[in-house]
Amino acid sequence: MPLYDGEDFVTAQNLGDSCFAPVHIFNRARFVESILAQGYVLRDEWAVFERAFYLPGHAQRSFPCFAGLYFTVEP
């Protein structure tokens, strides 16, 4: 998941070879809270260093890795 500590935004990500795709970048705390509010429990999270996000001219909106999240439902 593309999560970071700023405000949500949508932009285009360069996938290479002149190919771009829309990507929604989420505020980490709000995204996790929205899942927890549905009754899920966050069991684990990890850094996905194979994926990074760089937005030229906006260093504050760039981050070195995506996040992996594992949620379960409590009965």
N, C-alpha and C positions, 0 to 999 in steps of 0.2 A: 504494500500500500504506500502511496506517496503521502507521507505525513510529515508535518513540521510544526514549529511553534508559533507561526504567524497566522494571519487571516486566510481563509479559504480563497482560492482563485482558480480560474480555468485559463489554460493557455494551449499552445501547440508545442508538441515535443518532436524534435527531429529524430526520426528513426533510421536515417541514413539513406543514401541514394535518392535524394530529393523527395523523400517520403515523410510527411508530417501527420501526426494524429493528435486529436484533442486529448488533454489530460486534466483531470480535476485534482488539484492539490488540496488536501484537507488539513485543518487544524487538528493536531494530535489529540489534545485534551477533549475537544468537542466531539470528535469522531468516536473515541472510546466511550465517552459518557453516553452518547446516543445509543450505542449497542448495549451498554450496561442497563440503561433505562428500559430496555425491552426484555429484561430478565436474564440476560446472559452474564457469565462470569469470565473475566479475562484470566486464562490459565497460564499463558506464556506469551512472550514477545521477544523478537530478535531482530538484529540488523541484517539487512539484505545488501551486502556490499557489492554484489554484482549489478545492482541498479542504483544509479545516482541521478540527480536532477540539477542541471545547470541552466539558469536563465540569464543570457547575456545582458549586461547592463543592470542587473538586479541581484547583486550578490546576496542581499538579505533574504531573497526568496529561493536561493539555491541550497542544496543539502547533499551530503556525501553518500547517503544510502536510503533505500526504502525501508519499510518496516514489515515484518511478518507478525501476525497476530493469531492467537489460538483462543477461541471462545467456546464455552459449553453452556448448555441450558441447565439450570437447577430445577429439578422436578418440584 
